[in-house]
């Protein structure tokens, strides 16, 4: 580059350089960079929201905290598709009513995440049928699977754990309680999902 071209380029200043950088970097990469620069919430910093990888019934892969929880109001529950005690169908049917109550706020202000406790059985195609054909879930509600160790890490971090190791491994003893998280305000709550849909809606809406 000759001296005249060099001086001309230098006069473009930081704004031109920023524009060039923006053009070369994808919006997704810029969003990821912005997220990385923001402080984590109290819960995330203390290991209560492990950033484990999970796969949704839609086939998309997410990191639990970065992609699903950060800056959001979330209801999280654990279930199994082949639940023989009837708790999971009852609680998910109840959540379906709560989804209707939130209407178009689902996927914008409020998010539901149902995580299987049997990932070796509840594969993505099975979750897709369960979510879309049986419960007709809409935007903002994902049924999630992943590696057993990652799901166990998430479950224990959320307090869904039995001190007896044998009972802890028994998925038939799973709870029908949901964890409510407001990551922005660092607010947490628990709600029994077998209670009335109106009660679940009220607790979540006032978190």
Secondary structure, 3 states (H helix, E strand, C coil): CCHHHHHHHHCCHHHHHHHHHHHHCCHHHHHHHHHHHCCCCHHHHCCCCCCCEEEECCCCEEEHHHHHHCCCEEEEEEECCCCCCCHHHHHHHHHHHHHHHHHHHECCCEEEEEEECCCCCCCHHHHHHHHHHHCCCCCCEEEEECCHHHHHHHHHHCCCCCCCHHHHHCHHHCCCEEEEEECCCCEEEEEECCCCHHHHHHHHHCC
